[in-house]
Amino acid sequence: MSGHTKRYAFILQGVYVFFFFAFLLNAFTVDVLFAPPALAILRVPTNIREIGEIINAPWTQNIRLYHVLLLITTVVGSLNLLGLSSLHSKLWRRALRVSSFLGILMLWSGFMFFLLPFLIAGHYSSVFIQTSMIYALVTFIILLVDLATFAVAVKAR
């Protein structure tokens, strides 16, 4: 394994740890310290109920889908972080390739889910559009990090 691969792996580890603390801080400050409607854009996507009504699905299914995507992304991110820290092991390199590939698929699905309000012609308030844009952007950034992780996993053979 080259020095560049080790350096990229170290940088990606730092990015994953940063994401973990940023999301933890966001969850704590937004949901605990500030009462609604303060910081509504950073809360659980407020447009989930509206998306459910437009596609004729109960909003509980949409929130369940959101939670499943969030859980899978958390597991994939954890496996990626562990895999990046154990690139010397063949088993962890294989697990890293599988988890980062699964992450690419799930994050792309999540990205499309958050872009759904832009794809469906309808009337949304500016808060819904802003929320969708923020969550789609964050998901896209995480998708790019996961793609970089996949590239490191493939290169570290």
C-alpha positions in Angstrom: 0.0 0.0 0.0 1.4 3.3 -1.0 2.0 6.4 1.2 -0.6 8.3 -0.8 -3.3 5.7 0.0 -2.4 5.8 3.7 -2.6 9.6 3.6 -6.0 9.5 1.8 -7.3 7.0 4.3 -6.2 9.2 7.2 -7.9 12.2 5.7 -11.1 10.2 5.1 -11.0 9.0 8.7 -10.9 12.6 9.9 -13.8 13.5 7.6 -15.9 10.6 9.0 -15.1 11.6 12.6 -16.0 15.2 11.7 -19.3 14.1 10.2 -20.1 12.1 13.4 -19.5 15.0 15.7 -21.3 17.5 13.4 -24.4 15.3 13.2 -24.3 14.7 16.9 -24.0 18.4 17.6 -26.8 19.1 15.1 -29.1 16.6 16.7 -28.4 17.9 20.2 -28.6 21.6 19.5 -31.6 21.5 17.2 -33.8 19.0 18.9 -32.9 19.7 22.6 -31.9 23.3 22.9 -34.2 25.0 20.5 -38.0 24.6 20.5 -39.8 24.5 17.1 -40.1 26.3 14.8 -36.6 27.7 15.5 -34.0 26.1 13.1 -36.8 24.2 11.3 -34.6 23.8 8.2 -32.1 21.6 10.2 -34.8 19.4 11.8 -35.9 16.1 10.4 -37.0 17.0 6.9 -40.3 18.8 7.4 -41.5 18.0 3.9 -41.8 14.2 4.6 -45.5 14.6 5.4 -46.1 16.7 2.2 -44.2 14.2 0.0 -46.4 11.4 1.4 -49.6 13.3 0.5 -48.4 14.0 -3.1 -47.3 10.4 -3.8 -50.4 9.0 -2.0 -48.5 7.2 0.7 -48.9 7.6 4.4 -46.3 9.9 5.9 -45.3 7.2 8.4 -43.9 5.2 5.5 -41.8 8.1 4.4 -40.5 8.8 7.9 -39.7 5.0 8.2 -37.9 5.2 4.9 -35.9 8.2 6.2 -35.0 6.4 9.4 -33.9 3.2 7.5 -31.7 5.3 5.2 -30.3 7.1 8.2 -29.6 3.9 10.0 -28.0 2.2 7.0 -25.9 5.3 6.4 -24.7 5.3 10.0 -23.8 1.6 9.8 -22.0 2.0 6.5 -20.1 5.1 7.8 -19.0 3.1 10.9 -17.9 0.2 8.8 -16.0 2.6 6.4 -14.3 4.2 9.4 -13.3 0.8 10.8 -12.2 -0.4 7.4 -10.1 2.7 6.7 -8.3 2.2 10.1 -7.6 -1.5 9.3 -6.4 -1.4 5.7 -3.6 -3.8 6.4 -6.2 -6.6 6.9 -7.5 -8.3 3.8 -10.8 -9.0 5.6 -11.3 -5.3 6.5 -10.4 -4.2 2.9 -13.0 -6.5 1.5 -15.6 -5.3 4.1 -14.6 -1.7 3.2 -15.2 -2.3 -0.5 -18.6 -3.9 0.2 -19.8 -1.3 2.7 -18.7 1.6 0.6 -20.4 0.2 -2.5 -23.6 -0.4 -0.5 -23.2 3.2 0.8 -23.0 4.5 -2.8 -26.3 2.8 -3.6 -28.1 3.9 -0.4 -26.8 7.4 -0.5 -27.8 7.8 -4.2 -31.3 6.6 -3.2 -31.3 9.1 -0.3 -30.2 11.9 -2.6 -33.0 11.1 -5.0 -35.5 11.0 -2.0 -34.5 14.5 -1.0 -34.7 15.7 -4.5 -38.3 14.4 -4.9 -39.9 17.7 -4.1 -38.0 19.2 -7.1 -39.1 16.3 -9.4 -42.8 16.4 -8.6 -44.7 19.4 -9.9 -46.6 20.9 -7.0 -46.8 23.7 -4.6 -44.2 23.7 -1.8 -43.4 26.4 0.6 -39.9 27.9 0.7 -39.1 26.1 3.9 -39.8 22.7 2.3 -37.7 23.6 -0.7 -34.8 24.9 1.5 -35.0 21.7 3.7 -34.9 19.5 0.7 -32.0 21.4 -0.8 -30.0 21.3 2.5 -30.6 17.6 3.0 -29.9 16.8 -0.6 -26.6 18.7 -0.5 -25.5 17.0 2.7 -26.4 13.6 1.3 -24.5 14.5 -1.9 -21.4 15.5 0.1 -21.5 12.2 2.1 -22.0 10.4 -1.3 -18.8 12.0 -2.6 -16.9 11.0 0.6 -18.2 7.4 0.2 -17.0 7.4 -3.4 -13.6 8.5 -2.3 -13.6 5.7 0.3 -14.5 3.2 -2.3 -11.6 4.4 -4.5 -9.2 4.0 -1.5 -10.6 0.6 -0.8 -10.1 -0.5 -4.4 -6.6 1.0 -4.6 -5.5 -0.6 -1.3 -5.6 -4.1 -2.7 
